[in-house]
Amino acid sequence: MQRDGNEKSRPRTAQSFCVPKGDIAAQGYDLSLNRYKEVVHEAVEYESPLAILAHLKEFEAEIQAGMRVLEGMLK
């Protein structure tokens, strides 16, 4: 069966793509998607652990202040 349109030209990173029969035969007719799909990993930059801990300390101080206010309402 022949594919119409641009599906044959889609990269293997796309949601759907075509794989040549020769590639499938070379893999022993294993149709597992992971054998043919190319995954692009993006580098992610995170804040330093010390910066994250500083933010957590700020949040914790806000929580503690809120708890003191609530506790004062209960007395």
ABEGO torsion letter per residue (X at the ends): XBBBEAAAABBAABABBBBBAAAAAAAGGBABAAAABBBBBBBBBBBBAAAAAAAAAAAAAAAAAAAAAAAAAAX
